[in-house]
Amino acid sequence: MAESGRSPLYLARSSYRRRRLIDAQRLLPIFLFLLYLLPLLWGGSSQDDPIGGGVRGYVHVFSVWLGAIVISGLIARALMKAETLEDASRDFGEPKQTTTSDQSGDQGTGDL
């Protein structure tokens, strides 16, 4: 039961979504490793066939590889968009402060 003196903890929708995307990014290598092992379960039809061998295994490995690239790119794109929106909402209403290095045209080190 919840205590009456405490209010429930709710996260902002943008930060919650960003954290779930980071979780998905962390779990992706484990999921892909398990998909790479899938051809080992197929086995060969006889003793002469290697486990997971043949064209079917190669197609599976390269399909998982291509899928990994696409999914990683989509997650990275969504994270960049979420971070941009979070920064914009944080800076909304605050005037941008200019420093002397910004006015003189000096690039400086800056944050990467």
ABEGO torsion letter per residue (X at the ends): XBBAABBBBBBBAAAAAAAAAAAAAAAAAAAAAAAAAAAAAAEBABAABBBGBEAAAAAAAAAAAAAAAAAAAAAAAAAAAAAAAAAAAAABGBBBBBBAAAAAGBAEAEBX
